[in-house]
Amino acid sequence: MFGHAIAELFRRGIDVGDLVESATSGLNFLFEKRSRIDGLIALCHPWESGGDDCPRWDHWCPGGWNVDVWREIKGALVASVEHSAIGSPIANPGFVVASCGFNALVAFNAFELATVTGDSALIGKANAVADVLATRWDHRLETWIDAGDSEGDSGRARSLDALLPLLVASDSSVIERVFSELRNNASFGGQCGPAGIHRAEPSFSARTYWRGPAWPQLTYLFWVAARRHGRNEDAIALADMLTRGAVNSSWAEYWDANDGTGLGAAPQSWAALAAVVQPR
């Protein structure tokens, strides 16, 4: 998220001159060096996604997801990561997947960084990823489908992170459907933030790590998307959810989307995003 962070600092008049070169290099590594799957940037490990127990990775937990079994598998997947000559992760033949959520974050951060640098090449690379993401939308499931080995099964799970392509989407009908799902209490909607998994998914578990709770950083990103798409009512609703969840949970790492019961570490610094979404 360093592209977005730098852009936000820049918009507030803070000197970011010492940061842009390394940030650009980091994004260009993903665009140019990381392996590709059907035009999308590959993940090398579930940890890299930020949501390591998300049902999107259940393809790699045969026999049904179990937290202890999955912990062992995650450890084993570290060993199959392939590295460049200088040690950078570039592929994983044991974990062949291009996450739509991850690709959306890469493209979004490239667009954000380019607002500071004016880097047209970076914009072109981000546009190329966004164009591929547009082809991954499934109108029936109302989610974006990951590329790779899980495309036919867990890569179709309706997880909240899989809706992050909303950040770079341009199809007005898709944008409308996603915001509707985010606020629908039968789908993702909750008093304290969108749930991490669609409530109709068999894998949904309201208080299980990455399998149901609300996460403040995700609610924040959908708030950003609402503002970028000119959806003021949705932005206000998401800001209220994030604020309510942060306060009810005592600023926890994540929380129950329905009532804000705190989960994980507390206090957690990223819950302070609730302050960022307040009217200014």
N, C-alpha and C positions, 0 to 999 in steps of 0.2 A: 504493500500500500504506500510505498514511498513516493510514487508519482503524485497521488492525491494529497499526501501530507505536505509535500513541497509546494504544490499549487495553493493549498490553503494558507500556508505561511506567507507565500508571495502575495496573495490577495489581501493579506493583513499588513503589508508593508514591511515584512521581515526580509532581510538579506539572505538569499539562499544560494548565492553564487558558488560557494564551496561545495554544494551538494549535487548540483545538476549533472556534472560529468559522471560521477559514480552511479547515480540513479539511471542515467541513460545507458550506461554500460550494462547494468544489471538487467534492464528490460531487453536490450539488444541481445544479450546472451540467450534469453528465453526465445526470442524471435528467430535467432540465427543459428544457435548451436544445439538447443534442446531438440530431441527427436520429435517427429510429427506423426500423427495418426489421422488420416483422412483430412488433412489440412489444418488440424488443431494441434496445439502444443501438448505434449504428453506430460503426465505426472510421473514422478519416479518413486513415490511412496505415499501412502495415505496421510502420513504426518504433514506432507507438503501442502495438502489441501486445506489444512487448518481444522478440518472436521474428521478426525481419524476413525471414529466409530460410526460414521454416517452409513445408513443402509445402502448407499450407492456402491459401497465396497463389498457387499455381502457375497458377491460372485466368488470372491477369494476366501470365503469361509465355508467350505463345503459341509453339508450336513446340517446347516442352519446356524445362524449367528449365536455365538456364546462368548461372553466377555473374556473368559479365561483362555479359551481356544484362540480367539482373535488376537489377544495380547501376544501369544506365542507366534502366531502367523506374522504379525507386524514386525516382530523381531527378526524373523527369518527373511522377510522381504528386504531388510537392510542389506543382507549379504548378496542379493541378486542385482543391486544397483550397479550400472556401468558408469564409469567415470572417464572424463577427458584426461589428457596427459598431465594437467595441473590439478586434478582431483575434483573437478566440477561434475555433478551428476547430470548425465545426458540421456539415459534410457534405463528401463528395467524390464527385461524379458519375462520376469515373473509377475509383473503388474502392468499389463498393457492397457492403458486407458488414457483418454483425453477428456478431462472433466470440463463440462460446459461452464460450470461456475468458476473454475480456475482460469479458463481462457477469457471469460468476461472480465475478471479482475485485472488480468494482464493488459487487455485492450483498453479498459477504462483508465488504468493508471498511465498508460502511454498517452492517451488523449489528454489527460490532466497535465502530465509533465510538459507536453507540447504547448500548452497554454502559457507556459513560462519561457520555453526555449524557442518556440516557433519551428521546431524540427519537423519539416515536411516528410522526411523519410520515415520517421517514427509514426507519424499520422498514417502514412500509407500502409505500414505493417499492421497497425491496429485496425484499420479499415478492412484489411484482408481477413483478419480473424473474425471481426464482427460479421462480415459477409458469410463466412462459413457457419457461424453460429446461427444465423437466420435460417439456414437450411435444416437445422437440427430441431426446430420446434415441432412438437406433436400436438395437433389440434384436439385429438381425442383425450389425451392424458393432461393436456394443458401444462406441459413442462418441456424443457429442452432435454434431448437424449444424448448421453455421453457416447463418444466413439471408442472403439476398442473391443476387448474381449467381453465386456459386460453389457454391450449394447442391446442384447436380446433379453436380459434379465434385470439384474440390480441397477444397471445404468439407466433404467427407466423409472426408478423409484421417485416418488414425488417429494423430494426433499427441498427445504427452503433454499439452500445454497444453489440448487439447480435452477433457481429463478433469477440468479444474479445477471444473466444476459439482459435482463430488463435495463441495466445500466447503459447498454450500448444498442438497444433495440430501436428500430424506427417504424415498424409496422404498427399503426394505430390500433388495429383490432387486437393484436397480441398484447400490446401495452394495457389496453382496457381490461382484457381477461385476467392478466396477472394481478393487477391492482384489485380487481374484484375478489380474486381468490385470497389475497393477503388479508382482506378485511372480513371475509365470510367465516363465521364461527364454526361452520360445518367443515371447513377446509383448513386454512392456516390461522385464521383470525383468533385473537385472544385479547383479554383486557390488558395484559402486560407485554404484548408484543406478538408478532406472528410466531406460531409454533414451528419448531425445526423440521417437522415432518407433517405431511397432510394427514389429518385425523382418520381418514378412511384407509390409510396404508396399514397392512398387517404388522409392519414393524414399528408403528407408532407407540411410544411409551412416554407419557407426559413428563417424567422426571429422570429419564435415563440419558446419560451423557451422549449428546449428538443424535439422539433418536426421538426427540420430542420437545425438549425445553426451548425457550426463547433465549437468543444470544444478543446482547446489546449491540455488538458490532454489525450484525446482520440487519437488525432493525434500523440502525443508523444508515446503512448503505441503501436500504429501500426508501428511507426518508430523503436521501440525496437524489435517488432516482425520481421520486415524486416531484421534487423541486425542479429538476432538470426537464421533466416532461410537462411542467406547468400545471401540476395537479395539486393545487393548494389544499383542498379538503383532505386528500390522502396524506399529504405531508403533515398537516396538523394532527390527524388521527395517529399517525405513526410516532410523531413526537410525544404525544400524550401517552401512548403505550410504553415507550421507552422510559419516560419519566416515572410513570407509575411503577413499572417493573424495578427500576433502580432503587426507588425509595422503599417499596414494599420488601425488597430482598436484602436491604441494608447494603446495597452496592456490591452485590455478589457477582461472581464470574458468569453465571447464567442462572435462569430461574424458570419456574413453572409459568407457562404462558397464560394460564387462566387466572391465577391468584398472586403471582409474584413470589411464591415461596423460594427463598434463596438456596442455590445449589452451588457446589464447588467452593472455590476460595472466596473469602470475603474479609475485607473489601478488596475489590479487584479494580485496577486502574482504568480498564476500558469501560467500566460502567459509568465513568465520568463523561462519556459521550452524551449522557442525558443533559449535561450542561450546554453542550454544543448546539443541541437542537432547540434551545429556548429562543423565543422571539427576541430579535435585536433591533 
